[in-house]
Each structure stands twice: as C-alpha cells, then as structure tokens.
Amino acid sequence: MKRTIAVGGLVATAGLLAASLAAPAQAAPSGATVSGDTVAGKDAWQVVKFWYWNNNRALKDAVEYHPDYKISTHTARLKSLGGPSTSTKPGIVAPIGEEGKPATTLKNINLPKTTGKVFFTRPAAIGDHHQQKYWCSATSVQSRYHNLVATAGHCVYATDLDNHVLDNWVFVPGYYQGKAPWGIYAAKAAYTHYDFDVYEDFDRDYGFVSVYNGLRVKLMVDTDKPEWDAFLGPKFTYNHKYYVMALEDVGRLGDNVGGQGFAYNIPAGKGIFTFGYPAGEHPDGDKPYTGITPKWCYGKTTKGVVDAALKIEEQIALKCAVTEGMDGSPWLYRYSNNKRTGYVNGVTSTFMDVDQNGRFDTIGSPKFDGETADVYAAAANVWSGSILPRDVVMQTNDVIHNHNHAN
C-alpha cells in the first residue's frame, strides 16, 4: 500500500488545497515522499469478498479496536492550558456539494451520512497467526475524486509492526448490524505523517485512505450446487441451501454519501461535533455502549493533552465520555444543521479519565495544522475506480437472468 510522508514545515493554504483538487495527482508539497505499493484492484476485490463472505459474517464478528500491544491511550492527561495559537493562518476546504458556498454555523445532532466504520484485520496477539477482525470510526471527506476516508493513524497503521498497513482494510459508511447500505469501499492507498509511521508520535495520529468504488449486494439468490461451486463472488450455505451474493458497483464514495470538508490551523476554543461508534469498556469495566449505532458529543476544544509514552505534546481535547471504537471519529468544525456537513478538524486519538473516577470523560485529537494539510493534499489527488472483475459481472448477470426467468 502506498504511503505518503510529510516531512516539511510549509503551511498549506486554502488556495493550495483547492488547487490540489484540480491538479494531476502528485506527491504532497514541502518534500513529502511516497513509498510502498498501492493495493491492486484484484487484491481489493478479494478484500471485499472477505467481508461479504458467508452473508457478511466477518463484519458481524468484528470488535472495537483497542490500540495495539505496546500502545495504551489511557495514560494521556491534560496539562495547564495556554492561550489559543494564532501563529498560522487557518484554511478550509468545502464539503462535497458545498464548493464555493458560504459555510454555516448551525449546530445540531442530526447524524451525517458520511460517518461509518473502517474494518481491518491484524493478529489478536503478538506471534499469533490468527487474524482478529476489528473496527474503528471514520468519515468520508472531500477529495478530487470523491474517494477519501479520514480516520486515526492507529486505525490505518500497526504501530507495533513497523511499516505495516493494517490488513483487509475497508470503509463501510452507515454500517448497522452487518449491513452496508451504501456498499463496502476497499482501500487503495494510505497516507500518514512521517512522525507517526516512523516514530509513533501520536501528535500525528491521523490517516487518510483513498478507496475504490463501493460494491453492494444487489441480490441474494439460492442456486444449485454446480452453479454455487463455479460462482466467483461471495457465497454461503444455509439450511442445506446454496446462496450466491450478486454484487454491483455503486460508484464513488463521495457521490453516494457526500464528504465532509477539511479545516486546519483552527484555534482551540471552537465548537466541535464528533460522531462515532463507541463500544469498549471504561477503566472501571463498565461498558455502556454497544457500537451498533453512532453516538455524538459536542463541546468546545481545549489545548493541552500530553502523554510522554505516546510522544504527545500538543493534542487538543474535547469533553466527551466515550470509549474505544470511537477511535478515528471525525471532529467536525462548523457542523451544519440542514446539510449535515462540516469541516474535519481532528480525529479521536486518545481517551482520558481526567477526574480519576474510573470512567473516560475526555478525548484527544491531533491538532490539524499545515503539515496535516500537506498529507491531506496528497491523499486528495488519488484516482481509484472500479474493482468488480468483468467475468464476475458476466456471471452475476447470468445468475440474475436465471433467477428472474425461474420466477
């Protein structure tokens, strides 16, 4: 999988990012580099099949992600707060469909269509060959090709396995109890900051992932054993019957659910909504969330998260009593009541029990600055396209034709 690394200190501007959405794909500005391979379409097709196989069993089996073995975000704490930083110029990129329109400042709790879960696999323990299925929270975000996902860096890269992108990575917007209403979108290329990938610096715990066109179940058909054996797509058996799952290409992520805007260099003290899927336990063992439906928080950010173990010196904080599974949830600045869009200005990275009562009450996010904008600008320019193989399309059409003829 491709990795883009931002190493320079240049502060991107709104004009630069706007230009990046119309320019040919290229490396990020200020010395960013690209390394590794993208996920080929044929491999991404196998990933989607993995999650749809056996009537979406893998999606249902996934659990909320607890950051990997040598990383614990429970040690983060707040420090004494200074004044908001105004040393760099803020910038924003409009949400999909809102390009060129003035931003609104209305606030409410309407859930955005852009929010969903990212699913991936990794060993359940160091040295274990078994691949456990996990999820984090994430959102669709504006990009040139309407195909970009924003989430936490630790929901993209395994920090305890150097240079390793998490396996079988997909995004499912609007996920609910094993259902993918707008399809499953497999990763093509992942982007993060050099300091997170190499040094595990959670001040840079964000990731942007370009995804292929979504695939959705068009029809589930019971068939005979020979046709079932020959079918190349996902399939399963139930009650001694053979079922195949006919998939269709539903197009680009942003065309289906929209995409949030992007904002950076926004001073602390601004109102923020965050939407995600908490499911883990509090430090005292209580588990109030199921991860089935998205939850939300609203408040004003403060500046002052620190954690020596995670190299955190400048994360921003938001009062919010959620648990793991909320990892990667977007922090939306200027969230609109009617449009259900805003500007991604952070992602949930850390969980804190500030009053030490055994329950998380505060979450932290990397501060989105000019270097974040560099990484985003590169990720926003990656074309993807369809991964549904032609022979599968032909076979699926035959299955649907036979099914319709039989009925």
RODO-2510 file (C-alpha; in nm, 4 decimals, decimal comma):
residues 407
     n   res          X          Y          Z
     1     m     0,0000     0,0000     0,0000
     2     k     0,1255     0,3464    -0,0855
     3     r     0,2461     0,5640     0,1985
     4     t     0,2910     0,9396     0,1725
     5     i     0,5063     1,1074     0,4334
     6     a     0,5029     1,4799     0,5044
     7     v     0,8332     1,5998     0,6447
     8     g     0,8433     1,9702     0,5724
     9     g     0,7134     2,2620     0,7736
    10     l     0,5394     2,4538     0,4956
    11     v     0,1924     2,5715     0,5946
    12     a    -0,0586     2,4898     0,3219
    13     t    -0,3248     2,7452     0,2361
    14     a    -0,6847     2,7091     0,1280
    15     g    -0,5749     2,8128    -0,2207
    16     l    -0,3111     2,5412    -0,2308
    17     l    -0,5598     2,2740    -0,1276
    18     a    -0,8218     2,3973    -0,3702
    19     a    -0,5641     2,3798    -0,6468
    20     s    -0,4660     2,0293    -0,5417
    21     l    -0,8190     1,9069    -0,6061
    22     a    -0,7955     2,0127    -0,9688
    23     a    -0,4316     1,9288    -1,0399
    24     p    -0,2834     1,5992    -1,1605
    25     a    -0,2067     1,3537    -0,8808
    26     q     0,1350     1,4157    -0,7297
    27     a     0,3280     1,3953    -0,4058
    28     a     0,2359     1,6334    -0,1268
    29     p     0,4142     1,9708    -0,1096
    30     s     0,7151     2,0589     0,1044
    31     g     0,9222     1,7465     0,0499
    32     a     0,6653     1,4742     0,1126
    33     t     0,7621     1,1360    -0,0261
    34     v     0,5754     0,8271    -0,1414
    35     s     0,6829     0,4715    -0,0627
    36     g     0,5369     0,1232    -0,0829
    37     d     0,2784    -0,0196    -0,3194
    38     t    -0,0870     0,0598    -0,3694
    39     v    -0,3449    -0,2143    -0,3242
    40     a    -0,4135    -0,3519    -0,6723
    41     g    -0,7747    -0,3729    -0,7840
    42     k    -0,7681    -0,7544    -0,7966
    43     d    -0,6450    -0,7650    -0,4369
    44     a    -0,9054    -0,5102    -0,3261
    45     w    -1,1741    -0,7305    -0,4843
    46     q    -1,0593    -1,0211    -0,2672
    47     v    -1,0759    -0,7945     0,0399
    48     v    -1,4385    -0,7009    -0,0316
    49     k    -1,5229    -1,0676    -0,0840
    50     f    -1,3650    -1,1448     0,2545
    51     w    -1,6048    -0,9103     0,4348
    52     y    -1,9143    -1,0116     0,2365
    53     w    -1,8416    -1,3852     0,2532
    54     n    -2,0842    -1,6088     0,4411
    55     n    -2,3601    -1,3465     0,4455
    56     n    -2,1429    -1,0665     0,5940
    57     r    -2,0257    -1,2889     0,8803
    58     a    -1,6868    -1,1136     0,9029
    59     l    -1,8485    -0,7709     0,9505
    60     k    -2,0625    -0,9058     1,2321
    61     d    -1,7664    -1,0760     1,4011
    62     a    -1,5516    -0,7606     1,4197
    63     v    -1,4947    -0,5926     1,7567
    64     e    -1,3920    -0,2407     1,8578
    65     y    -1,0199    -0,1793     1,8181
    66     h    -0,8056    -0,1375     2,1253
    67     p    -0,4794     0,0256     2,0114
    68     d    -0,2063    -0,2276     1,9675
    69     y     0,0030    -0,4099     2,2209
    70     k     0,2613    -0,1580     2,3323
    71     i     0,0292     0,1415     2,2943
    72     s    -0,2190     0,2478     2,5611
    73     t    -0,4008     0,5781     2,5244
    74     h    -0,5238     0,5547     2,8848
    75     t    -0,2115     0,7301     3,0111
    76     a    -0,2886     1,0608     2,8391
    77     r    -0,3746     1,3563     3,0621
    78     l    -0,4446     1,7283     3,0400
    79     k    -0,1837     1,9908     3,1135
    80     s    -0,2199     2,3552     3,2108
    81     l    -0,3756     2,5383     2,9221
    82     g    -0,2207     2,8303     2,7413
    83     g    -0,3951     3,0730     2,5100
    84     p    -0,5107     2,9642     2,1640
    85     s    -0,2437     2,9629     1,8973
    86     t    -0,2863     3,2203     1,6219
    87     s     0,0602     3,1890     1,4708
    88     t    -0,0531     3,0343     1,1413
    89     k    -0,3313     3,1163     0,9009
    90     p    -0,6423     2,8952     0,9135
    91     g    -0,7652     2,7249     0,5983
    92     i    -1,0695     2,5252     0,4950
    93     v    -1,1810     2,3070     0,2023
    94     a    -1,5561     2,2921     0,1424
    95     p    -1,7555     1,9696     0,1840
    96     i    -1,8685     1,7814    -0,1270
    97     g    -2,1618     1,9699    -0,2779
    98     e    -2,0786     2,2915    -0,0915
    99     e    -1,7858     2,4092    -0,3034
   100     g    -1,7995     2,7858    -0,3427
   101     k    -2,0851     2,8318    -0,0922
   102     p    -2,0539     3,0140     0,2408
   103     a    -2,0127     2,7935     0,5484
   104     t    -2,2942     2,7771     0,8038
   105     t    -2,2565     2,7819     1,1803
   106     l    -2,5737     2,5971     1,2826
   107     k    -2,5299     2,3100     1,5290
   108     n    -2,7428     2,0053     1,6000
   109     i    -2,7333     1,6309     1,6481
   110     n    -2,8516     1,5085     1,3079
   111     l    -2,6254     1,2190     1,2121
   112     p    -2,4176     1,2672     0,8963
   113     k    -2,4365     1,0082     0,6183
   114     t    -2,0600     1,0327     0,5833
   115     t    -1,9864     0,8573     0,9148
   116     g    -1,9161     0,4845     0,9223
   117     k    -1,6792     0,2147     1,0359
   118     v    -1,3430     0,1105     0,8965
   119     f    -1,2856    -0,2640     0,9252
   120     f    -0,9492    -0,4384     0,9191
   121     t    -0,7681    -0,7439     1,0487
   122     r    -0,4485    -0,7996     1,2433
   123     p    -0,3086    -1,0689     1,4760
   124     a    -0,5006    -1,0936     1,8016
   125     a    -0,1674    -1,1256     1,9878
   126     i     0,1999    -1,0923     1,9016
   127     g     0,3101    -1,4108     1,7263
   128     d    -0,0483    -1,5278     1,6766
   129     h    -0,1272    -1,6411     1,3215
   130     h    -0,4983    -1,5866     1,3721
   131     q    -0,6284    -1,2612     1,2223
   132     q    -0,8768    -1,0851     1,4527
   133     k    -1,1374    -0,8592     1,2916
   134     y    -1,1641    -0,5025     1,4245
   135     w    -1,3330    -0,1722     1,3557
   136     c    -1,2710     0,1997     1,4141
   137     s    -1,4828     0,5043     1,3303
   138     a    -1,4197     0,7242     1,0257
   139     t    -1,5739     0,9630     0,7746
   140     s    -1,5833     1,0362     0,4051
   141     v    -1,4014     1,3631     0,3310
   142     q    -1,3706     1,5946     0,0313
   143     s    -1,1213     1,4959    -0,2421
   144     r    -1,0661     1,5425    -0,6130
   145     y    -1,2143     1,2032    -0,6999
   146     h    -1,4673     1,1830    -0,4122
   147     n    -1,2958     0,8728    -0,2738
   148     l    -1,1221     0,9661     0,0518
   149     v    -1,1649     0,8499     0,4132
   150     a    -1,0292     1,0246     0,7250
   151     t    -0,9602     0,8335     1,0466
   152     a    -0,6975     0,7908     1,3191
   153     g    -0,3480     0,6861     1,2150
   154     h    -0,3572     0,3891     1,4531
   155     c    -0,6678     0,2680     1,2637
   156     v    -0,4588     0,2532     0,9455
   157     y    -0,1054     0,1560     1,0539
   158     a     0,0018    -0,1074     1,3083
   159     t     0,2434     0,0928     1,5220
   160     d     0,3950    -0,2207     1,6741
   161     l     0,4653    -0,3665     1,3285
   162     d     0,6926    -0,1173     1,1547
   163     n     0,5901    -0,0126     0,8025
   164     h     0,2794    -0,2286     0,8188
   165     v    -0,0620    -0,1149     0,6974
   166     l    -0,3496    -0,2960     0,8672
   167     d    -0,4812    -0,5851     0,6552
   168     n    -0,8117    -0,6196     0,4685
   169     w    -0,8915    -0,2505     0,5210
   170     v    -1,2367    -0,1278     0,4096
   171     f    -1,4755     0,1569     0,4879
   172     v    -1,8485     0,0961     0,5386
   173     p    -2,0483     0,4213     0,5635
   174     g    -2,3722     0,3942     0,7587
   175     y    -2,2830     0,0495     0,8914
   176     y    -2,5573    -0,1132     1,1018
   177     q    -2,5668    -0,4697     1,2358
   178     g    -2,3844    -0,6362     0,9492
   179     k    -2,5464    -0,4222     0,6819
   180     a    -2,3632    -0,1982     0,4352
   181     p    -2,6391     0,0259     0,2931
   182     w    -2,4086     0,2219     0,0614
   183     g    -2,1636    -0,0590    -0,0045
   184     i    -1,8137    -0,1594     0,1033
   185     y    -1,5171     0,0515    -0,0126
   186     a    -1,1761    -0,1191    -0,0186
   187     a    -0,8549     0,0781     0,0390
   188     k    -0,6261     0,1681    -0,2472
   189     a    -0,3604     0,3836    -0,0772
   190     a    -0,2956     0,5016     0,2794
   191     y    -0,1349     0,8306     0,3829
   192     t     0,0019     0,9461     0,7149
   193     h     0,2703     1,1671     0,8616
   194     y     0,6307     1,0526     0,8776
   195     d     0,6463     1,1091     1,2531
   196     f     0,3563     0,8730     1,3180
   197     d     0,4674     0,5974     1,0829
   198     v     0,8326     0,6018     1,1920
   199     y     0,8346     0,7419     1,5464
   200     e     0,4811     0,6513     1,6644
   201     d     0,4209     1,0140     1,7549
   202     f     0,0518     1,0436     1,8443
   203     d     0,0647     1,4183     1,7844
   204     r     0,0354     1,2968     1,4222
   205     d    -0,2192     1,0196     1,4805
   206     y    -0,4261     1,0729     1,1643
   207     g    -0,4604     0,8850     0,8394
   208     f    -0,6225     0,9478     0,5021
   209     v    -0,7113     0,6494     0,2828
   210     s    -0,8205     0,6590    -0,0799
   211     v    -1,0758     0,3898    -0,1598
   212     y    -1,2048     0,2143    -0,4699
   213     n    -1,5651     0,2317    -0,5880
   214     g    -1,8089     0,0684    -0,3497
   215     l    -1,9577    -0,2782    -0,4001
   216     r    -2,3054    -0,3566    -0,2679
   217     v    -2,5227    -0,6679    -0,2619
   218     k    -2,7776    -0,6366    -0,5418
   219     l    -2,9409    -0,9743    -0,4974
   220     m    -2,9004    -1,2919    -0,2923
   221     v    -3,0099    -1,5982    -0,4856
   222     d    -3,0419    -1,9634    -0,3901
   223     t    -2,8987    -2,1840    -0,6593
   224     d    -2,7849    -2,5386    -0,7291
   225     k    -2,4541    -2,6848    -0,6151
   226     p    -2,2740    -2,6733    -0,9562
   227     e    -2,3568    -2,3047    -1,0090
   228     w    -2,2626    -2,2323    -0,6468
   229     d    -1,9269    -2,4074    -0,6897
   230     a    -1,8495    -2,2084    -1,0060
   231     f    -1,9556    -1,8702    -0,8687
   232     l    -1,6602    -1,6293    -0,8246
   233     g    -1,8238    -1,3832    -0,5874
   234     p    -1,9188    -1,4138    -0,2178
   235     k    -2,1485    -1,7029    -0,1301
   236     f    -2,2698    -1,9115     0,1630
   237     t    -2,4828    -2,2106     0,2573
   238     y    -2,7771    -2,2090     0,4959
   239     n    -3,0259    -2,4787     0,5932
   240     h    -2,8892    -2,7100     0,3224
   241     k    -2,9381    -2,4491     0,0500
   242     y    -2,6733    -2,2747    -0,1608
   243     y    -2,6752    -1,8948    -0,1892
   244     v    -2,4721    -1,6558    -0,4042
   245     m    -2,4428    -1,2812    -0,3466
   246     a    -2,4621    -1,0761    -0,6651
   247     l    -2,2647    -0,7539    -0,6159
   248     e    -2,2968    -0,4287    -0,8072
   249     d    -2,0595    -0,1346    -0,8447
   250     v    -2,2285     0,1630    -0,6764
   251     g    -1,9644     0,4174    -0,7763
   252     r    -1,7623     0,6650    -0,5765
   253     l    -1,7898     0,7076    -0,2015
   254     g    -1,8461     1,0839    -0,2030
   255     d    -2,1114     1,0630    -0,4741
   256     n    -2,3115     0,8253    -0,2548
   257     v    -2,2810     0,9749     0,0935
   258     g    -2,1110     1,3110     0,0384
   259     g    -1,7871     1,4147     0,2024
   260     q    -1,7028     1,6440     0,4914
   261     g    -1,4842     1,9472     0,4344
   262     f    -1,1356     1,9822     0,5780
   263     a    -1,0041     2,2518     0,8137
   264     y    -0,6640     2,3196     0,9673
   265     n    -0,4926     2,5755     1,1903
   266     i    -0,8223     2,6405     1,3701
   267     p    -0,7543     2,7842     1,7197
   268     a    -0,8647     2,5934     2,0293
   269     g    -1,1889     2,7035     2,1926
   270     k    -1,4133     2,6418     1,8913
   271     g    -1,7301     2,4317     1,8972
   272     i    -1,6871     2,0761     1,7663
   273     f    -1,9197     1,7820     1,6975
   274     t    -1,7814     1,4294     1,6824
   275     f    -1,9680     1,1185     1,5591
   276     g    -1,8536     0,7595     1,6019
   277     y    -1,9205     0,4074     1,7286
   278     p    -1,8007     0,3590     2,0905
   279     a    -1,8210     0,0056     2,2307
   280     g    -1,5263    -0,0575     2,4651
   281     e    -1,5254    -0,0541     2,8425
   282     h    -1,4416     0,2302     3,0775
   283     p    -1,1384     0,1835     3,3080
   284     d    -1,3755     0,0619     3,5812
   285     g    -1,5026    -0,2151     3,3500
   286     d    -1,8432    -0,0631     3,2761
   287     k    -1,9468    -0,0998     2,9111
   288     p    -2,2368     0,1371     2,8365
   289     y    -2,2107     0,1348     2,4552
   290     t    -2,2766    -0,1397     2,2003
   291     g    -2,1115     0,0026     1,8871
   292     i    -2,4313    -0,0696     1,6933
   293     t    -2,5348     0,2899     1,6295
   294     p    -2,3245     0,6074     1,6164
   295     k    -2,3048     0,8373     1,9179
   296     w    -2,2102     1,2024     1,9303
   297     c    -2,0526     1,4674     2,1507
   298     y    -2,0468     1,8446     2,1260
   299     g    -1,8285     2,0929     2,3068
   300     k    -1,5509     2,3463     2,2782
   301     t    -1,1967     2,2243     2,2328
   302     t    -0,9157     2,2950     2,4747
   303     k    -0,5445     2,2735     2,4086
   304     g    -0,3398     2,0626     2,6424
   305     v    -0,3195     1,6823     2,6035
   306     v     0,0183     1,5330     2,6994
   307     d     0,1493     1,1771     2,7181
   308     a     0,5208     1,1010     2,7240
   309     a     0,4641     0,7360     2,6291
   310     l     0,2832     0,8384     2,3109
   311     k     0,5091     1,1421     2,2441
   312     i     0,2061     1,3701     2,2769
   313     e     0,2812     1,7347     2,3467
   314     e     0,0141     1,9300     2,1630
   315     q    -0,3074     1,7343     2,1092
   316     i    -0,6341     1,9208     2,1605
   317     a    -0,9031     1,7936     2,3994
   318     l    -1,2825     1,7670     2,3992
   319     k    -1,5029     1,6739     2,6956
   320     c    -1,6745     1,3524     2,5838
   321     a    -1,7459     1,0361     2,7875
   322     v    -1,6982     0,7745     2,5136
   323     t    -1,4860     0,4605     2,4866
   324     e    -1,2793     0,2668     2,2314
   325     g    -1,4475     0,2117     1,8986
   326     m    -1,4808     0,5920     1,8848
   327     d    -1,1172     0,5899     1,7655
   328     g    -1,0918     0,7787     1,4358
   329     s    -1,4256     0,9574     1,4727
   330     p    -1,4208     1,2931     1,2895
   331     w    -1,4138     1,6205     1,4827
   332     l    -1,6381     1,8474     1,2765
   333     y    -1,5994     2,2242     1,2896
   334     r    -1,8975     2,4389     1,1836
   335     y    -2,1329     2,1428     1,1540
   336     s    -2,4488     2,2396     0,9594
   337     n    -2,7981     2,1542     1,0797
   338     n    -2,9589     2,1175     0,7379
   339     k    -2,6705     1,9862     0,5281
   340     r    -2,5198     1,7505     0,7866
   341     t    -2,1750     1,8597     0,6828
   342     g    -1,8897     2,0461     0,8421
   343     y    -1,5106     2,0524     0,8301
   344     v    -1,2930     1,7707     0,9643
   345     n    -1,0595     1,9427     1,2100
   346     g    -0,9433     1,6396     1,4060
   347     v    -0,9968     1,2675     1,4707
   348     t    -1,0343     1,0884     1,8026
   349     s    -0,6957     0,9542     1,9112
   350     t    -0,6809     0,9309     2,2932
   351     f    -0,9160     0,8632     2,5856
   352     m    -0,8694     1,0220     2,9279
   353     d    -1,0137     0,9856     3,2761
   354     v    -0,9373     1,3402     3,3891
   355     d    -1,1203     1,3294     3,7234
   356     q    -0,9831     0,9797     3,8017
   357     n    -1,3216     0,8238     3,8776
   358     g    -1,2703     0,5159     3,6598
   359     r    -1,4596     0,6478     3,3571
   360     f    -1,3344     0,8217     3,0464
   361     d    -1,4572     1,1794     3,0292
   362     t    -1,2299     1,3467     2,7718
   363     i    -1,0949     1,2575     2,4283
   364     g    -0,7955     1,3982     2,2411
   365     s    -0,7132     1,4647     1,8754
   366     p    -0,4004     1,5670     1,6884
   367     k    -0,4022     1,9360     1,6061
   368     f    -0,4649     1,9680     1,2319
   369     d    -0,2014     2,2111     1,1059
   370     g    -0,0145     2,2894     0,7845
   371     e     0,1665     1,9550     0,7854
   372     t    -0,1663     1,7745     0,8201
   373     a    -0,2805     1,9777     0,5202
   374     d     0,0229     1,8526     0,3253
   375     v    -0,0687     1,4900     0,3874
   376     y    -0,4346     1,5546     0,3094
   377     a    -0,3474     1,7375    -0,0135
   378     a    -0,1573     1,4355    -0,1440
   379     a    -0,4276     1,1892    -0,0411
   380     a    -0,6970     1,4050    -0,2025
   381     n    -0,5498     1,3503    -0,5505
   382     v    -0,5509     0,9716    -0,5888
   383     w    -0,7757     0,8236    -0,8570
   384     s    -0,9164     0,4762    -0,7918
   385     g    -1,2138     0,3395    -0,9929
   386     s    -1,3960     0,0066    -1,0121
   387     i    -1,2652    -0,3283    -0,8869
   388     l    -1,5553    -0,5541    -0,9913
   389     p    -1,3991    -0,8091    -1,2332
   390     r    -1,5564    -0,8375    -1,5767
   391     d    -1,6018    -1,2149    -1,5525
   392     v    -1,7831    -1,1685    -1,2213
   393     v    -2,0127    -0,9104    -1,3806
   394     m    -2,0979    -1,1501    -1,6614
   395     q    -2,1511    -1,4384    -1,4216
   396     t    -2,3673    -1,2228    -1,1951
   397     n    -2,5826    -1,1146    -1,4893
   398     d    -2,6356    -1,4802    -1,5796
   399     v    -2,7353    -1,5639    -1,2221
   400     i    -2,9840    -1,2733    -1,2114
   401     h    -3,1244    -1,3691    -1,5527
   402     n    -3,1736    -1,7286    -1,4441
   403     h    -3,3327    -1,6165    -1,1187
   404     n    -3,5769    -1,3821    -1,2958
   405     h    -3,6607    -1,6467    -1,5561
   406     a    -3,7326    -1,9032    -1,2833
   407     n    -3,9694    -1,6599    -1,1152
***
